[in-house]
Amino acid sequence: MIEQTTITPPLQGKTFSLHGDSANSDEYYVKIASLADGFLKEVPDPRLLLTKIQTLSKSRRRLRKLVRDGGNSSADGLLVRTLRNELSPYTRGVQEHLRGLSGFDRLDRTLTTSEEQYHLSMLEIELVNRLFADGFKSSEKKLAFLPHCLRELTSDCQATQRGLDYVCKGCTDDCKVNRTTKLLRRHGVNPYIWMTANLQSLFKKLKREGNSLGVLGIACIPELVRGMRLCMRFEVPVVGLPLDANRCARWWGEFHWNTVNFEILERLLSR
């Protein structure tokens, strides 16, 4: 008898999926690391490359022009087109999503993130992790903010507000918030489900108290980048991991189960 194997389909996101055509996001993380290595050969200073990426990402119009103008041999043009060629398998839903936006949704900077901005954000997350991994690890107080969309959807979440925000109670073994919480605590990180915390006020308070603070975030790509930039603005060492896809109610109108790459998270915490 021939043994049959079950093939897990790639995870579908509204705009992005780090699975691409694979059953998991492993290949994505190999590719984004390789891309970062390549760009750092051209711009050896990671902070300078990070500034370039953040500046480029401000103008969707300029990014579109750089993509259309294939003859543009500038460093910016080559960077944007290389990212598009390599990372477009992970952002196949962006164009359809943008065409379907209407009304006030067109004013939402997160919902209107362009495909080129997604690609730049992917590289930005990789660079920020490299820049601040040591600072995060050496921080006296390490906090993590997790998305509630990782919770187990078939059970009632028993998380309760305690301290800075909501805390997982470990009520369901299959819940990915529970699994993430246990992993973070093993590495000395205090995890919270981000529901109510005002990060700006929190950073100001902890700085006044003289705490050496590091932050880890997990979120969909546009929101993760925004949170990481906020941390950098307050000089808080930050690392982050994107969800494998964007599957929450903000994008779909309802919640769908979601995942994060635990092997990469373990590696990030162990750097």
N, C-alpha and C positions, 0 to 999 in steps of 0.2 A: 504494500500500500504506500502511495506517495504521500508524504507528510505535507500538509497545507500550512502555509504561513500567513499570518494576518499582517496586512500592510496598513500602517497608520497614515491617513491622508494628511497633507500639510494643513496647518492651522490657518484659517481664513481671517483676515482682518479687514476693517472697513477701508483703510488706505494702505496699511503696510502689514507685512507678515515676514518675520525674520526666518521663517521656515523656507521661503522661496518654493522650490519644488521638492523639498526634503521633508522627512517626518519630524525633524527637529531643527533647532537653530544653530547646531554645531558648525556647519559650513559657513554660515554668515560670520561668526566670530573669527574664524580663520581668515576669511576674506577681508574684514575690516581691519584686522591687525596687520595683514600684509599691505594693505593700502596705506595705512599710517606709516609703516616702515618705509615704504617707497617715497612718500611725500617728505618725510623727515630727512631723506638723503638730499633732497633739493633744498629744503629749508630746515637746517639742523636744529634751530632753536624752536622747541615745541611751543613756547609762549608766543613767539612771532607767528608761527603757523596758526595757532589758535586765534590770534587777533585777526589774521587775514580771513579765516573762515567766518568769524562772527561779523566782520564788516561786509563780506560778500552776501551773507544771508539776509541782510537788511532789505535788499531791493529785489523783489520778484521779477520786476521788469528787466533789470540788467541781467539777471540770471537767465531768463528766457532768451535774451539777445545773445548771450555767450554760447548757449546751446545751439541756437539756429545758425550762428556764424561759424561754421566748421573750419573756415580759413583763418580764423583768429588764432594766432600762435602765441598769444600772451600767456603768462603763467596762470593767470586767473581762468582764462578760457580753457586751457589744457586741464586744469584741476577739475573744473565743473564738468567737463565732458568725460573725463576719465571716471569720475564718480558715477555719472549717469550710465555709462557703458557697463560698469561693474556692479552697480547696486540696483539697477532698475528691476531685476527679478524680485526684489523685496518690496517694491512700491507700486505694484500693478494696479491697485485700486484707486490711486490718487486722482487720476484724471476724471474717471466716472463720478467719484465723490464730489469733486469741484463743480462739475456740470450740474449736479443735482441740488446744489445749495440755492437757497432762496431767502428773501427777506432779511431779517437781522442776522441770520447765520453768515451772510457774506461780510459782516463787520467783525466777526469773531476771528482773531488772529490765529488761534489754534486750529479751528475748523478749516481755515483757508490756507493752511500751510501747503506750499507748492511742492512738487516732486523734487526739484532741485534743493529746496530748503530741507527736505527730509534727508537727502544724501549728505548735505553739509552737516546736519545735526548728528547723523550717525558717526561721522568722523570726529566731530567735536566731542561727543561722549567718550570715544576711545582716547582722545588726547587728554581730556580732563582727568580721566582715570589714571593715566600714566603720570601726569603732573602731580596729582595730589594723593596718590595711594600711600606714600610714606607718611605724609602729614596726617592723613586720616588715621592710619594705624597707630601713630604715636600720640594721638589726642587722649587726654585724660578722660574725657566724657564723649562717648560715641553714641550717636542716635541714628535710628533708621526710621524712615517714613514709608509705609507700605500702602498700596492701593487697595481699597476694599473690594475691587473687582476680582481679586485673586481668591476670594473666599469660596467655600463650597456652596453652590447655589441650591442644592436639594435639601439643605438643612437651615434651620433658623440660627443665625449668627448670635452667639452669646457674649460677644465682646462688650466690655464695659469701659466707661471713661475713668481713667486713673492717671493722675499726674498731668502730663503734657497733652495727652489725647487718648483715644481708645486703645485698649490692650486686648490682644487675643487671649481667650480663656482655654484654648486647646480642646474645644468640645467635639471636634470631628477629626479623625485621623487622616481622612482623604483631603482635608482642606489645605490648600497651598499657602494660605496665610499662616496656618499652624506650623506647617513644615518650615516655612521661611523664618518664622519667629524662633523656632528651636535652633536652627542653624546659626542665626545671628547671635543668640544668647550664648552659644558655645564659643563664640569669638569675642565675647565681652561687649556686644553691641546691644543697646536698649531699643527694642523695636516698638513702634506705634503704628496703628492704622490711622492714616491721615484723614481726619474728618473735620476737626474744628481748630487745630493749632494754627496760630498766626506766626509764620516763621520769622518775619521781620521783628516783631515784638519779642519773640523768643531769643533771637540772636542778640538783640540789644540787652536783654535782661541777663543772659548768661555771660556776656562780655563784661557787664558791670560787676558781676560776681567773681570775675577773674578766672572763669573756667576755660580750660583748653578744650575746645569743642571740635568734633568732626561729625560729618553727616553723610549717610548713605541713603540714596533715594531709588525707588523702583516706580516706574510710571510709563505711560506711553511716550513715544519719542518727543513730540513737541512740548509736553508738560515737563518731562524730565529735564530737557535742556533749559527751560525757563527756570526751574528750581535750582539747577546747578549754577546758573548765572547769578541768581540771587545770593547763593552761598558765597560765591566768589566776590561779589560786591561787598559782602560783610567780612571778607577775608577768613572764611570758614573752610577748611579743607574738606572737599566733597568728592565722593565717588558715586557712581550710579549704574544701574542696569535697566535697560528698556524691557518692557513686557514683550513677549514673543509676537504679539499682535495687538491692535486696538479693537476691543470687543465689548466695551461697556455701553451703557445707555446713552451717553453723550453722543456716541457715534451711530449706534444702531436703533436707538429708541427703547432698547431693552438690554438686559445683561446676558452675555454668553460666557461660558467657562473659559478661563484663560490660563496661560502658563508663563513661567520664567525659567531660564536655563540655570538650574541649580549647580551644575558643574562649574559654569563660569562665575556664578556668585561665590562659590567656595574658593575658587582661584583668586577672585578679587579680594576676598577677606584674608587670604593667606599670603598676599604679596609682601 
